[in-house]
């Protein structure tokens, strides 16, 4: 069983802002809503799951006023629904990542203490879904058109798929990025599975598809 440390956290992306470099802690939790179901005559308390789950997310770190850092990402956006992605186990093909949609940074706190660096922290209220997936294209610079490496998921599924896209920046003359996910049953013939809206700068997107998803995936 693999063990991971803080140096393995590959990215912490909030709508295209990568906050990993200023964050010191990142914690997420998933809670299943439980309702007490004890009735008259029961000798012991009973509870049943309601079928509703809730995700929570929080981070602490250093205050930074750079245009691509924590203050620009979070200050004044507490009521804005965000797309958040993070990876605990490295920035490589097939490693697991977590994605949140409907994450509201309801609390953003800055604190200054004598003889210490100024800190910043945020707590998100997640009103949407928490997804767990695999990295199909590691976060990094892309300088030309191309096709990513194939990810073998061992079997197809009929349950559809969810895809996340995070673009931290773009530069050059009218730069654009047209990004899609393809699937294949044989790693030879591929067809479009998910197509993201053209990215022209910092952006975050979540796309879904229903039906069959073949075992091989690539960007």
N, C-alpha and C positions, 0 to 999 in steps of 0.2 A: 504494500500500500504506500503510495507516494505521500511525502510530507512536503509542505510548502511554507515559505516564510514571507515576510513583508517585501523582500526584494523580488519576489515572484509576481507581485501585483503588476499586471501589464499596463492597464489603463483604467481610468475612472472618468468617463465621458458624460457630460451633461450638455445636451444639444450642441455637440461639436467642441465644447470646451474640455480640454483634458486637465483634470484637477489632481491627477496622481502626484505631480511634483510638489504640491503644496499641502497635501493631505497626510496626516499622521495616523489616523484611524478611520476605518470604514466598516460599518456593521449593517447587516441586513437580517431580517427575521420574517418568517411566514407564520401566521396564526390562523388556526381553524376555529371558527366561531362555534362555541358550545352553549347550549341552553339547558338549564336544569329541567328535568322531566319527572321528578319525583311526584308521586300521587298519594292520595289518601290511602293509608294502610301500609305504605312502604316502610320497612324497618331501616333501610339505608338509602342515602341520597343517590339519585341517578341523574345522568346527563346524556344528551344526544347531540351529535354534530348536526348543525343546520345546513351544511353543504356550502356555506359561504366562507371564503378564505380572505385574509387581509395581509398585505405586505407592508413592512416598515423598513426605512432606510435612514441612516444617519452617518455624518462624517465630521471629523474635527481636523484642524490643521492650522496653517499659517495664513495670515492676511497678506494679500498681494493685490496691488492696484493696477497691474499690467493689463493691457487691453485684451489679452487672451487668457486671463487667469480668474481666480475665484471671485473677486469683487464684481468684475464685469459679468460673470456668469450668473451670480445669485442676487446681488443687491437690486432691490426694486422689482424683482421677478417672483416674489413669494406666491402670488396668485396665478402664476402661469404654469400650465401643464407642460412638463418637460419629458424628454426621452433620455433615459439614463442607461448606460452600459458599463460594466466593469468585469474584470477577469482576475481571479485570484491565482491562477496557475500558469502564467506566462503568455507571451504574445506570439504563439505559433499555430500553424494549421492544426485543426482538430482539437485544440485545447478548449475547455469549457469556458463559457462566459454567461453572464446574467444580464437580462434586459428588463427595464421597467417602462411602461407607458402609463401616462396619467399621474406622473409624480409631481406633486406640488411642494415646492420648498417653503413650507408654511412658516418656518422659523429660520432666520439667518442672523447669527449673532457675531459681533466683533467685540473683542475684549483686550484691553491694554493693561498690563501689569508692570509695575516698576521693576527695572533690571531684567525684563523678559521681552522677547519678541511678541508683537501683537498677534493674537490668535483670531481665527474665524471658524465658525462651525455652522452646520446646517442640519435640519431634520425635515425629511420629506414625508408628507402624507400621500400614500400611493392609493389612488382611487381606481386605477386600472389594473392591468394584469402584470404578473411577474413571469418571465419566460426564461428557461434555461436552454442554451444551445451550444453549438461549436463554432469556433472561428473558421471562416472560409477564406478570409484574406487578412493577414496580420496588419495591424495599424502601422503605417509607414508611408514614405514618399512614393508616389506613383508618377512617373515621368513620361509614360507612353501607353498607348493602347495595348491590350493583351488579355490573355486568359489565365486565370489562376490554376493552381494545382487541384486535382480532384480529391474529394473527401469521400471515402467509402464508408457508408453507414451500415453495411452488412446486409440490410434488407430494405425493401420498400415499405411504405406505410400508406394507409388510406385516410389518415387523419388530418391531411393538409400540412401546412407549414407556416411559420412566422419568420420574417427576415428583418434584421436591423442594419441600418447604414449610418455611420458617423463620419463626417468629413470635418477635420479641424481647421483647414485653411486651404486656399488655392492662390496661385500666383502665376504671372505670365500675361500674355495678351489674350483677353477675353477667354479665360480658361473655363472649360466646362467638363463635366464628368457624367457620362451615360453608363450606369451600372446596373447589371442584372444578375440574377442567379439562374443557372441552368441545371437540369437534371438529366440523368441517363440511366438506363437499365443495364448497359454493357460497357460503359466508359469509352464508347466509340462515337455513338450518335447522340448528340445532345439537343434539347429543345428548351425554350424559355420557360422558366417557372415563376420567377418574381422579377418585376421591372420597377426600379425606383424612379421617381421624378428627377429630371436632370439637375445635377448639383452644380451651382455656380460659385459657391463660397462655403463658409461654415454652415453646416446643416446636419440635421438628424431626422431620420425617417424610420417608420415601421410599416412593413407591408405584409399582407397575409394572402394565402391561397388555400382553397379547399380541394378535397379529392386526393388522388394518388400522387405521391412524391416518390420518385425512383431512388434507388440506393446510392447512386453517385451524384454528388453535387459539386459545382464549381462556380466561381465568380467570373 
